[in-house]
Amino acid sequence: MSEQAEEVVRYRTEGPVAVVTMHRPRYRNAQNSAMTYALDDAFGRAAADDDVKVIVLAGAGDHFSAGHDIGTPGRDIDRSFPRRAGLWWDHVGKEGAESRFARESEVYLGMCRRWRELPKPTIAMVQGACVAGGLMLAWCCDLVVAADDAFFADPVVRMGIPGVEYFAHPWVMGPRYAKEFLFLGERVPAERALALGMVNRVVPRADLEASTMDIANRIATMPRLGLALTKKAVNQAEDLMGLRAGMDSVFGLHHVAHAHNAEVGRDSLAGHDARSMRDGGRP
């Protein structure tokens, strides 16, 4: 990894478990492109290590992830990175939808799909905020273990946008609640998320890491190929239920919304920033 990658994502192993930790706690682990590619490096490293059976995705500090970086000093939307998730051209130097669609096809939708297909079980270990782009990181994992202080929200309808790029909402929580979740944009506490099937378990904050590692180590006793084939079987079933095609269709709607905002307003985010999105989601 580069020095910059090591700063924003940390990697360690504990026996058969690799722990990949987003490390921008000052910014609630907001995802810039440097973090995205550092995560990809870490997942690739874990996938290639025969001693690693399970991967845990964590966020340093009080929050798992507050979503895409739309305003920190480390925002790097105008920086080029080597393409890994697809063959769309470099977005840098392009204008309007040509730039946005190419970038988001790579760093958001493409990367999350790439990580979902990683042939080892992945567990998101979630505390505090799991908002918008943070949902995508949790949802592309196989299991979600949440602390009792975790909360979940996708408030982007406030921007006029129909959900984040990796649009798994109807499959993760069912279509009826997906509409409520998006229409209101409110924070959903961990216990409610558990009842809706959005997470697998809720544990006390103090026990989050120990509980997650216990689950990971128990999974790690299973045969590697059996785990990989089981994961593929369930993913294929989800895709047959329309997950992949649904994401493609909503990704187009997502970019219609960005283009509309840019055409009738001052920017593609309808004038919102990280603070306005954070405050708008509070009850």
Disulfide bonds with the S-S distance in Angstrom:
none
